Amino acid sequence: MKVTQSGQTHTKVVREIFGHLPDGTAIEAVRLRGDNGFEVCLITYGAALQSIFVPDRAGRLADVVLGRDDLAGYLAVRRFLGATVGRYANRIAGGMFELDRERFQLPTNDGVNALHGGLSGFDRKPWSITAIGENPAPFVTLSYVSVDGEEGYPGTLKTDLTYRISGGTELSLEFAAMTDKPTIVNLTNHSFFNLAGVENDGGVLDHHLTIAADTYLPISAAGIPLGAPDKVDATPFDFRRSCPVGARLRDANEQVQIRQGYDHNFCLRGGATAEPRCAARVEDPKSGRVLELWTNQPGAQFYSGNFLDGTVTGKYGRVHRQYDALCLEPQVYPDTPNRPDFPSARIDPGRTYRHVSLYRFSAN
């Protein structure tokens, strides 16, 4: 708790009820507060980021992530807004993989493929608050236990996720997971960002993006990697220097056209790292807001909001339309369990899966 110059106290962590599931389970909201009005609200349903308020170059605050006003909205339509996705983020071809010569068939929920954990992944589960506090910084730890066989995955997996205000306007996410059987795991956050503020009418095509990747994964129309990584050189996927998101969306490039924009994994330089390094940078020229993504993961899925189709109304009465927001999802590569040449998603008993990502906000 912080004491202001007027002598009033400013609580850095606020915990309240967000709603109730049909079975009566309480879903909580936790607000974590940093400097200059920076505030993050997360909910225990899907361990999702519901809002992030960030100051612009003039100090004006705006909410920069898509979300819903109430729990009923999250329950009604599955859109992964700010959600924690797992047990395996992204796609697995045919919903099938082998592990130690045993074949596992997962439910398919994206055509013939499995996507973001299946029919009822981590984004559709109530998580438990297992730790919360203000020292040494505002934080909350959420936990979820996925039992052996849930959505077809082997092993009981216990996951802890800590959200922390790790700087004045910086949010850190740290995942730790352990299993009692060999299994696969790939966890990420699926926030949709619009640095101009999601209450505004504009989209993200004029946001400037940089990604620290020399290669990306070409995909089929269904979103499955076709083969080895390709170089970004002389393609619309070259974001090694800052470029507006929409600058090359209409290029005569099959990879852009088949997904109506970007929905591809970028292979980050250096692969998986012990500590987070800068993977991507987004800037909104109008407001001056900047987001840097730092992560220890080997890949980042860049999604330009291609399939936001106007069927969902989010916070502030805003209808979510194509290119209204973008996602940067740090993770291992899609379909890794079927691709031994990709970074492994395997975890064994006695080992801990560790994923750390930082969202650093600033303003120019």
Secondary structure, 3 states (H helix, E strand, C coil): CEECCCCCEECCEEEEEEEECCCCCEEEEEEEECCCCCEEEEECECCEEEEEEEECCCCCEEECECCCCCHHHHHHCCCCCCEEECCECCEEHHHEEEECCEEEECCCCECCEEECCCCCCHHHCECEEEEEECCCCCEEEEEEEECCCHHHCCCCEEEEEEEEEEECCEEEEEEEEEECCCEECECEEECCECCCCCCCCCCCCCCEEEECEEEECCECCCCCECCCCEECCCCCCCCCCCEECCCCCCCCCHHHHCCCCCEEEEEECCCCCCCCEEEEEEECCCCCEEEEEEECCCEEEEECCCCCCCCCECHHHCECCCCCCEEEEEECCCCHHHCCCCCCCEECCCCCEEEEEEEEEEEC
